[in-house]
Amino acid sequence: MSAILLVVGLALLWLPGVVASLGRHLEPSEWRRLNRVAIRLGFVMVALGPLLAAVPLVLDAARVHSVADVCHHLLGPAAPGGAIVSWASLTISGALFAVAGAAHRRSRRLQRAARIERWFGDHTRLSDATLVVLPTDCVVAYATPGSPAQVVVSRGLTNALGPDELDAVVRHELAHLRNRHDRDLVFAGVVDATLGWIPGLRASTAALRLSIERSADEEASDLPGAREATRRALLKTTTTMLGPVPAFTVAFTLLARLEALATPPADPSLRRRIVAFAPLAGLVVAATVGLLGCSVLTDHSLLHLLGDCPTGAHPGE
């Protein structure tokens, strides 16, 4: 069971990067959902794989031998090797959860640090957030969740953009807040910190980040003329890409976003949607079938164990 979780989990983590060329032709919100489901489900499977393989060892160490035997038949080892594999699995699982927890806390700390106190800048209440204008000529634009959520821009940005372009930027940042994109970005950071050393995996988190930006662009462009205004604002803020606080864009998303905004919104056919989502559905089905197969074998193993257990009854009774 542990081996199935590991193999399918890794395949799911690789999937967004592999099918990125197909995903870009979906509606950005659909592409984001495909990416986030694949990455979240894949990460959970990869994290659970070594943990489940180590459960029998932990129970044996706790001298719960009967339950350890049942778990050994239920979960099976991740690979041949007995106690050595179990100890290695326990070490890997502990390290994975420790690094993931540290990365999650660090991301949340940075989000809290990005909030602007009421005494600094101009604060204007919007319908579902607070607009904060910082008194600096640097070009700044970002959104941060909280109570209340904030859209933070700078005086430099407001001077550089026209009214329609500034409105597009604000609506882009509001889309991030409305759809809780911060959660996906934090999770992408956790995956990079824990498993980013695996070849090809950072392509998947990059696909997730791009789909998030594309999704916010589309929501910001739903008014007449707003699509071109969003594109112009994106072009005018490219000078901040290499700065410490990128405003409204980062380098690796720029060309794809400009190209998408220069064309009409995506209207994918049913066939294209099926082709894009089929690999995700296939991997989920494969994992389900594999785990059900393990469950059938487990049922036979447990019946065998129960048959060997003394019941207190005597023959003939």
N, C-alpha and C positions, 0 to 999 in steps of 0.2 A: 504493500500500500504506500509506504514511504517513497519507494522508487517511482511509482506512478505519479505521485504528487510532485516530485522534483522534476521529472521529465516534462510533464504537461505544464507545470508552472514556468519553467524556463522557456518553453515554446510560446506561452502566452506573453511573457515579458518581451520576447523578440518580435512578436507579431506586429505591433504598431510601426516599428521601423521597417519591417519587410514589406508591408502593404501601404506604406505612406503614399506611393504614387497613385494608388487607387483611392485612398482616403481623401486626397486633395480634391477629388471631383465630387465628393459628397457635400451636402450642406455642412458648413463648419460645425454647427451644434451636433450633428450626427457623428461627424468625424471625432469630435471631442469625446462623445459618449463611448464610441468604439475603443478609443485609446485608453480612457480612464478605466473602463471595465476590464480590459485585457491586462493592464498593468496592475491594478489593484488585486484582481483575482490571481494573477500569476505570482505576485509577491507573497500573498497569503499562502499559496500552495508551497512555494519554495521555503518559506519560513516554517511551515508546519511539518514538512518532510523530515528534516533531521530531528526535530523535536519529538515526533511520534516514534522515530527509530530509537530514541534514547529512553522512552518511557519504561520498557522492561528493565533496563539497567537501574534506573532510579528506584523502582519498586523492589528489585532484588536487594539494593543497598539498604532500603528501609525494612528489609526482612519480611516483606509481604510476598512470599514466594508463590503462593497459589494464584494471586491476582497477577503477578508478573508472568506466570506461565500462560494465563489466559490472554494477556496483552501481547505476548510474544506470538501466539497463534493468530490473534486478531490483526496486529499491525505488521508483524514481520520485520526483519532487519532491513536497513536501507541497502545493504550489499553484504556479500559473504564476509566473514571476519569476526563474528561473535562480539565479545566484549570490546575488542579494539575499535570496531566500527561504532559501537554504541557510545564509547567514551568520546570518540572523534565527533560523532553527531551531537552529543551533548555540548561539547566545547564550541562547535560551529554555531549551534542554535543560541547559546548564551552570548557569544560575540555578536551575532547578527542582531539580536534584540537589544543589546547594549548600545551598539552603534546607531541603530534605528531610533532608539529613544533619545539619544544625545542629539542626533540630527533634527528630530522633530522639535525638541525643546529649543534648539538654536534658531530654527526658522521662526518659531512663535515669538522668541525674544526679539528678533529683528523686526517682526511685524509690529510688536508693541512699541519698540523704540522709534518706529517711523511715524507714530502718532504725534500730532502737533498739539501742544497745550493751548488752552483758550486765550492766554495772554499774548501769544505770539501770532502775528499775521492777522489778516482779516477773515473772519468766520461768517459765512452766510448759510442759513438753513435751506436745504433743498427738500424735495418731497420725502426722500428716503436716505439722506446722507447730509453731511455738512461739507460745503465747499470752502476750502482754506486757500487763501492767496498769500504766499510767502513774500516778504519784502526783500527779494534778491533778484539780481539781473541774470543769474544762472537759469538755464532752462530746466524746469522740473515739472514732472507730471506722473502721479501714481495714485493708487487707491489703497486704503488700509482698512480692514474690518475692525469692528469694535462697537462700542455704544457711546455715542453714535458712530456709524461708519464715516470715513472721511475721504473726500477726493481732494488731493493736494496738488496745486499748481503754483507756479511762481510768477512774479511780476514780469520777469524776462520772457516767459512763455506768452503771457497775455499781450505783451508789446509786440511779439514776433508774429502772432497769428491774427487773422481777421476774425470778426465775431462768429461767422459760420464755422470757421475752422476750430476756434476755441470751443464752441458748442459741441462739435464732433468729438473732440478730445474728452470733454467732460462726460458725454454720453457713453463713450468707450469705457471710461473708468467706472461709471455707474453700472455698466453691463458686467464688469468683473465682480463688483460687489453683489449685484442682484443674483448672479448665478454661483456665488461662492467659489469663484475660481481660485481663491487663495488656498483652499483645501487641496485642490489638485496640484497646485504649485508646490505646496509643502510636501505632499506625498512624492512628487517627482524628485524633490531634493533628498528625501529619505532613501528612495531607490538608488539614486546616484551615489549617495554616501555609503550604502551597504553593498550594492551589487554592481556599481558602475565600472568596476574593473573587468567585468565579463565582456568580451568583445561583442560589439553590436548592440549592447543594451542601451547605451546613451543615445543611440539613434531613435530609440522608442520614446525616451523621455523628451528628446528634442521634438519629436512629432507631436507629443502631448502639448508641449508649450506652444508650438506653432498653431495647433488647432484651437487652443484657448484664445490666442490673440486674434486669429481669424474669426472666431465666433463673436468676440467683442466688437470687431470691426463691422461685422454684418449688422449687429444690433444698433450700432451707432449710425449706420447708413440707411436706415429704413425710412427716412424722410426724403421728400423731393430735393434733389441737389446735394444731399448729404454725403453721397458716395464720393463725389469728386472733392468735396470739402475735406473728408476724412483722408483722402489720398494726398491732397496738398499739405495738410497738417503733418502727415507722416514724412513727406519729403522735407519739410522745413525743420523737423526735429532730428534729422539724421546726424547733425553735427554733435549730438550728445551721445552717440552710440559708444564712443570710447571713453566717455567721462565716468566718474565714480557713481553718478546717479543717472542712468539712461532715462530719458523722458519719452514715453509713448512708444518706444521701439528699442529693440536690441538687434545686433548686427545679423545674426543668423536667420531672423524672421523677416528682415526688411524686403528682400527681393520678392519672396513669395507673397507677402501682403500687398505690395505695390502691384504685382501682376494680377492678383485676385480683384483688387479694387478697380483696376482698369477695364475689367470685363463685367458683364451682367452677373447677378447672383446665380450660384449653381442651381440647376434644376435636374438632379440626377434621375435617370429612369429606374424603374423597379429592378430591371436586370442588373444595372450597375450597383444598386444597393445590395442585392443578393450576393453578387460576386465579392463585394467588399466585406460583408458580414459573414460570409460562408466559412472562412478559416476560423473565426472566433467560435462560431456555433459548432464547427467540427471538432475543435479541441475540447470544448465543454462536453460534447457528447462522448468523445473518446475517454475523457476522465471519468465521466459517469459510468460508462460501460466497464471500464477497468476496475473502478471501486466496487461496483456491484458484483463483478466476478470475484474479487477478493472477499466480499461479504459471503458469497455462496460457499467458498472454500472455508471461510471462517466458521460458518454454521456447522459444517461437517466436523471441523476440528473441535469446536466447542462440544458438540454432541459426543465426540469421542472422549473428550476430557470428562464430561459428566458421566459417561458410561463407566469410566474407570474409577469414579469416586465411590467410596463406600456409602451406602444409603441406610445401613442399620437393619435392613431386612434380611431374613435368612431364606435360603432356597426352600421352596415348597410353601412358603407363607403367602 
